[in-house]
């Protein structure tokens, strides 16, 4: 256990500029290339639904389960009052979730804890696994966790740090794209079950305003992380 803890808390030197740019470019390709995005977006859904779950627990709601679907959609079910601050916070948390997870991880990277980022991610995936209620969701979380575990166990230190940076850049870049896709769907057809439209019903604030807040938080997190990491 002492060796494992030493491994988790080990610090690593910051990446050189070529490595830092290279990891950001890899993440950008995963987000921008259509075929890759169809696959990598599953990771965004995991972070999105995980954020809903965290918000539900923090606000005192009872988390009943999380489902992830092959079309990269998901649903988090919680029990409690159907309105009020707890429900608003739970509905709100999904779209900012990936960006805020990325921002927190960027703070750890800036402090030299790239390997710690991967182990924290593994722990969060393990906790999420306990709440998954369908086979595809189970498979999706296990595959994601397997990739992260393989990186933490077998990659040399420099490559572990690079992998952690790719994960962080991916979350930060994917968050605004997910918000953009939400608004594109809202323009094409009614989306009464979207987070923005649920928030509109709960608060009386138009859904477009909530989309704007999601986008502002996502872009703000990206800008702050860039400042920390460069």
C-alpha positions in Angstrom: 0.0 0.0 0.0 2.9 2.4 0.8 4.3 1.7 -2.7 0.9 2.3 -4.3 0.4 5.5 -2.4 3.9 6.7 -3.4 3.0 6.0 -7.0 -0.3 7.8 -6.8 1.1 10.9 -5.2 4.3 11.1 -7.2 5.0 14.3 -9.0 6.2 14.7 -12.5 7.9 17.6 -14.3 5.8 19.7 -16.6 5.6 18.6 -20.2 7.8 20.5 -22.6 6.0 22.7 -25.1 6.1 20.2 -28.0 4.6 17.5 -25.8 2.0 19.9 -24.4 1.0 21.0 -27.9 1.0 17.5 -29.2 -1.4 16.3 -26.4 -3.8 19.2 -27.1 -3.8 18.3 -30.8 -4.6 14.7 -30.1 -7.5 15.7 -28.0 -8.7 18.2 -30.7 -8.7 15.5 -33.3 -10.7 13.2 -31.0 -13.3 16.0 -30.7 -13.3 17.5 -34.2 -13.1 14.3 -36.4 -16.6 13.1 -36.9 -16.0 9.3 -36.8 -13.7 9.6 -33.8 -16.2 11.8 -32.0 -18.9 9.2 -32.4 -16.8 6.9 -30.2 -15.1 9.4 -27.9 -18.3 11.2 -27.1 -19.2 8.2 -24.9 -16.5 9.5 -22.4 -18.3 12.9 -22.4 -21.6 11.1 -21.6 -19.9 9.3 -18.7 -18.7 12.6 -17.3 -22.1 14.3 -18.0 -24.1 11.7 -16.2 -21.6 11.4 -13.4 -21.9 15.1 -12.8 -25.7 14.7 -12.5 -25.2 11.9 -10.0 -22.7 13.9 -7.9 -25.1 16.9 -7.8 -28.0 14.7 -6.8 -26.0 13.2 -3.9 -24.6 16.6 -2.8 -28.1 18.1 -2.7 -29.6 15.3 -0.7 -31.4 13.5 -3.4 -31.4 9.7 -3.6 -29.5 8.4 -6.6 -31.5 5.6 -8.2 -29.2 4.7 -11.1 -27.5 5.8 -14.3 -28.0 4.5 -17.8 -25.6 5.1 -20.8 -26.9 4.4 -24.3 -25.1 3.4 -27.5 -26.3 6.7 -29.2 -24.1 8.5 -26.6 -27.2 9.7 -24.7 -27.7 8.9 -21.0 -30.1 9.3 -18.1 -29.6 9.8 -14.4 -32.5 8.9 -12.2 -32.8 10.4 -8.7 -35.6 10.5 -6.1 -36.7 13.5 -4.2 -38.7 16.6 -4.6 -39.6 17.2 -8.3 -38.7 20.9 -8.0 -36.6 23.2 -5.8 -32.9 23.9 -5.6 -31.8 20.2 -5.4 -33.6 19.4 -8.7 -32.3 22.5 -10.3 -28.7 21.8 -9.3 -29.0 18.2 -10.5 -30.4 19.2 -13.9 -27.8 22.0 -14.3 -24.7 19.9 -13.5 -24.6 17.7 -16.6 -23.3 20.0 -19.3 -20.8 21.9 -17.2 -19.7 18.6 -15.6 -17.0 17.6 -18.2 -15.5 21.1 -18.2 -15.4 21.3 -14.4 -13.9 17.8 -14.1 -11.3 18.9 -16.7 -10.6 22.1 -14.9 -10.0 20.3 -11.6 -7.8 17.8 -13.3 -5.9 20.7 -15.0 -5.2 22.1 -11.5 -3.6 18.8 -10.5 -1.6 18.7 -13.7 -0.3 22.2 -13.0 0.8 21.0 -9.6 2.7 18.2 -11.1 0.3 15.4 -10.2 -0.3 13.9 -13.7 -0.3 10.3 -12.4 -2.6 11.3 -9.6 -5.1 12.6 -12.2 -5.3 9.1 -13.7 -5.8 7.4 -10.3 -8.5 9.9 -9.3 -10.2 9.2 -12.6 -10.0 5.4 -11.9 -11.6 5.9 -8.5 -14.4 8.0 -9.9 -15.1 5.4 -12.6 -15.2 2.7 -10.0 -17.8 4.7 -8.0 -19.8 5.4 -11.1 -19.8 1.7 -11.9 -21.8 1.0 -8.8 -24.7 3.1 -10.1 -24.8 1.8 -13.7 -28.1 0.1 -14.5 -27.8 -1.2 -18.1 -25.4 -3.5 -20.0 -24.1 -0.9 -22.5 -23.4 1.5 -19.6 -21.5 -1.2 -17.8 -19.5 -2.0 -20.9 -18.7 1.7 -21.6 -17.4 2.4 -18.1 -15.4 -0.8 -18.0 -13.7 -0.1 -21.3 -12.9 3.5 -20.3 -11.6 2.3 -16.9 -9.6 -0.4 -18.6 -7.8 2.1 -20.8 -7.0 4.4 -17.9 -5.8 1.4 -15.8 -3.6 0.2 -18.6 -2.1 3.7 -18.9 -1.4 3.9 -15.1 0.1 0.5 -14.9 2.2 -0.1 -18.0 3.1 3.3 -19.6 6.4 4.9 -18.5 6.1 8.1 -16.5 6.5 10.6 -19.4 3.8 8.8 -21.4 1.5 8.6 -18.4 1.7 12.4 -18.0 1.0 12.8 -21.8 -2.0 10.5 -21.5 -3.3 12.5 -18.5 -3.0 15.7 -20.5 -4.8 14.2 -23.5 -7.7 13.2 -21.1 -7.8 16.7 -19.6 -7.7 18.5 -23.0 -10.3 16.2 -24.3 -12.8 17.0 -21.5 -12.2 20.7 -21.8 -12.6 20.8 -25.6 -15.4 18.3 -25.7 -17.6 20.2 -23.3 -18.3 23.2 -25.5 -18.9 20.9 -28.5 -21.5 19.0 -26.5 -23.3 22.3 -25.6 -23.2 23.3 -29.3 -24.8 20.0 -30.3 -27.5 20.6 -27.6 -28.5 23.9 -29.2 -28.4 22.4 -32.7 -30.8 19.8 -31.6 -33.0 22.4 -30.0 -33.1 24.4 -33.2 -34.1 21.3 -35.3 -36.9 20.0 -33.2 -38.5 20.4 -29.7 -36.4 18.8 -27.0 -38.6 18.9 -23.9 -36.4 16.4 -22.0 -33.1 18.2 -22.6 -31.3 19.7 -19.5 -31.9 23.2 -20.8 -35.6 22.7 -21.3 -36.0 21.0 -17.9 -34.3 23.9 -16.3 -36.6 26.3 -18.2 -39.6 24.5 -16.7 -38.1 24.4 -13.2 -37.0 28.1 -13.1 -39.0 30.0 -15.7 -35.7 31.1 -17.3 -35.7 30.4 -21.1 -33.8 27.3 -22.2 -31.6 29.4 -24.5 -30.2 31.3 -21.5 -29.3 28.0 -19.8 -27.5 26.9 -23.0 -25.6 30.2 -22.9 -24.6 29.6 -19.3 -23.4 26.1 -20.2 -21.3 27.4 -23.0 -19.8 30.3 -20.9 -18.8 27.9 -18.2 -17.3 25.4 -20.7 -15.3 28.1 -22.5 -14.3 29.8 -19.3 -13.0 26.5 -17.9 -11.0 25.9 -21.1 -9.5 29.4 -21.0 -8.5 29.1 -17.3 -7.0 25.6 -17.9 -4.9 26.9 -20.8 -3.6 29.7 -18.5 -2.6 27.1 -15.9 -1.0 24.6 -18.2 1.0 26.9 -20.6 
